[in-house]
């Protein structure tokens, strides 16, 4: 798991009381992007994969989730992989995202 805790701490300081609801929105939205990526891979819809991976790449970077960001970026830009390769990358993304969610749940900086 590659999470930049200093990035998260800076966001908390910058956002103050708005931090917790913004994290909750991020987690909700990013889960939707991941679900969309999975469905798009299953349908071999590369345009939909790219469309969902792009905002996940950006938002995960803003929250210091470096591994999620790198995997999402790889999925977004690596359209030369066959579906099996893309599915393998997606599995890694799902695992990294699960770890990130656990990190946020276990280390709530809004307490």
N, C-alpha and C positions, 0 to 999 in steps of 0.2 A: 504494500500500500504506500503510495507516494502522495502525501498530503502536506502542503505548505502551511503549517500551523501559524506562522507569522502573518501570512496573508489573511487568514481567517481572523486573527486577533486584530489586525489593522481594520478589517471591515467592521468588526464589532465596535471598535472605537469610533470609527467614522459614522456608522449608522445609529449608534446608541440604542434607544428603545425600539427602533424600527428593525433592528437586526433579526430578532427571532421570527417575526412574520415574513421577512424577506427570505430567510433560510427555508421556512416552511413552504413558501411559494416556489422557491428554486427546486426543492425536493419533489414537490408535486409535478411541476412542469417537466423536470428532467426525467422523471419516471415515465411520463407520457412520450417523451422523445425516444426513450429506450424501447418502449412497447411498439412505437411506430417503426423504428429501425428493424426490430425483429419481424414484424409483419411484412415489411417491405422486402426484407431478405427472403422470406418464405415465398413471396410472390415474384421474386426476381425483378423487383422494380427499383432499379438503380437511382432513378431520379428522386424517388421518395426516400431512399436511404440517405442520399446526399442532403436533401431538404431537412430531414430530422437530425442528422449528425451535425450539421453546421451550427445551429443554436446551442446544441449540447457542448460542442467544442468551446464555444465562446463563454458560455455561462459557467462551465466547470472550471475554466481557467480563472475566471474572476473570483471563484471561491477557493482557489488554491488546490484543486483536485487534479494534480499534475498527471497521474496515471489515467484517470478518466479522460482528461483533455487529450492526451497523446493517443489513446485508443480511438476516441471519437474522431479525431483528426485523421488518423490512419484510415478509418472506415470511410470518412467523407471523401478523401482524396485518392484512395487506392481502388479505383474501379476496374483495375486489371485482374484482380483476384477472381477466381471462379466462385461459385456459390458456397462450396465447401470451405474454401479459404476465408471467405467473408463471414461465414457462420462461426468459424473458429475464432476469428477476431471479435465477433460479437459476443461469444461466450466469455472471452477475457474481459470485455467491456462490462458485461453484466456482473461479473465477480468483483471487478474494481469498484463498480457503483455500489454494490451491496456493502463492501467494506467502507466506502465513504459515508453511506447512510448510517452504518453502525457507529462510525466515528462521530458524526453529528449527534446521534442519539446519546452516546456515552459521554460526550464532552460538551454538553450544551453550554455554550459560552454566555447564554442569556440568564444564567442563574446568579 
